[in-house]
Amino acid sequence: MQVEVRLYAYLRDTIPEAKKGPLLVDIPEDSTIGDLLAYLQLPDESNLIVMVDGIRQFNSYPLKNGSRIAIFPPIGGG
Protein backbone atom coordinates (compact mmCIF):
# COMPACT_ATOMS: atom_id res chain seq x y z
CA MET A 1 0.00 0.00 0.00
CA GLN A 2 1.06 3.60 -0.42
CA VAL A 3 0.77 6.41 2.12
CA GLU A 4 1.58 10.11 1.90
CA VAL A 5 3.97 11.41 4.55
CA ARG A 6 4.74 15.03 5.40
CA LEU A 7 7.58 15.81 7.78
CA TYR A 8 7.83 19.07 9.71
CA ALA A 9 10.58 21.19 11.30
CA TYR A 10 13.99 19.52 11.65
CA LEU A 11 12.55 16.14 10.63
CA ARG A 12 12.67 17.32 7.00
CA ASP A 13 16.46 17.37 7.27
CA THR A 14 16.54 13.60 7.87
CA ILE A 15 15.11 12.78 4.43
CA PRO A 16 16.20 15.27 1.72
CA GLU A 17 13.19 14.50 -0.53
CA ALA A 18 10.86 15.69 2.27
CA LYS A 19 12.00 19.28 1.71
CA LYS A 20 10.36 19.22 -1.74
CA GLY A 21 6.93 18.10 -0.52
CA PRO A 22 5.11 15.00 0.68
CA LEU A 23 6.77 11.60 0.43
CA LEU A 24 4.90 8.72 -1.17
CA VAL A 25 5.93 5.65 0.80
CA ASP A 26 5.20 2.04 -0.16
CA ILE A 27 4.77 -0.16 2.93
CA PRO A 28 3.26 -3.62 3.56
CA GLU A 29 -0.54 -3.87 3.91
CA ASP A 30 -0.61 -4.59 7.65
CA SER A 31 1.71 -1.74 8.67
CA THR A 32 1.19 0.46 11.71
CA ILE A 33 2.48 3.93 12.48
CA GLY A 34 5.29 2.29 14.44
CA ASP A 35 6.28 0.26 11.38
CA LEU A 36 6.31 3.40 9.24
CA LEU A 37 8.44 5.32 11.75
CA ALA A 38 10.94 2.46 11.92
CA TYR A 39 11.06 2.32 8.11
CA LEU A 40 11.73 6.07 7.88
CA GLN A 41 14.41 5.86 10.60
CA LEU A 42 13.41 9.15 12.18
CA PRO A 43 15.16 10.41 15.34
CA ASP A 44 13.27 10.51 18.66
CA GLU A 45 10.79 8.00 17.27
CA SER A 46 8.96 7.50 20.59
CA ASN A 47 8.34 11.24 21.12
CA LEU A 48 7.00 12.20 17.70
CA ILE A 49 3.50 13.56 17.19
CA VAL A 50 1.75 11.71 14.36
CA MET A 51 -1.49 12.74 12.69
CA VAL A 52 -3.29 10.38 10.31
CA ASP A 53 -5.92 12.03 8.12
CA GLY A 54 -6.03 14.96 10.55
CA ILE A 55 -6.41 12.93 13.76
CA ARG A 56 -3.69 12.29 16.36
CA GLN A 57 -2.81 8.59 16.45
CA PHE A 58 -0.27 6.40 18.22
CA ASN A 59 2.28 3.78 17.11
CA SER A 60 -0.11 0.82 17.20
CA TYR A 61 -2.61 2.49 14.83
CA PRO A 62 -3.03 0.49 11.58
CA LEU A 63 -2.49 2.47 8.40
CA LYS A 64 -4.66 2.27 5.29
CA ASN A 65 -3.82 2.70 1.64
CA GLY A 66 -3.92 6.40 0.81
CA SER A 67 -3.58 7.62 4.40
CA ARG A 68 -2.15 11.11 4.77
CA ILE A 69 0.34 11.25 7.59
CA ALA A 70 1.89 14.34 9.19
CA ILE A 71 4.83 13.84 11.55
CA PHE A 72 5.94 16.56 13.97
CA PRO A 73 8.83 16.66 16.44
CA PRO A 74 8.06 17.09 20.15
CA ILE A 75 7.06 20.61 21.09
CA GLY A 76 9.19 22.31 23.69
CA GLY A 77 9.08 25.58 25.47
CA GLY A 78 10.19 27.27 28.54
Phi, psi and omega in degrees: 000162181237135177235156178257128184238129173244130178254147182235156179058221185293346179296332178298333180289341183283334179228103186308323181297337182291340179289338182273343183149195182295149176266138171259116187244128175267121180226160179299154184306323185264025185285148175250175174302317179302319177297317180297315180298319178296319179298318181284343180055050180277148177288158178053041186309321185284345183254004184285151175259122184239127176248133176241118182051041175085004182237133179297130179226168183242174190304332182277355183293127179283134179272157179238155176304131179087359179302144175253120188242131175244131182238124182242148174286167177300149180263130180238166179191182181192000000 
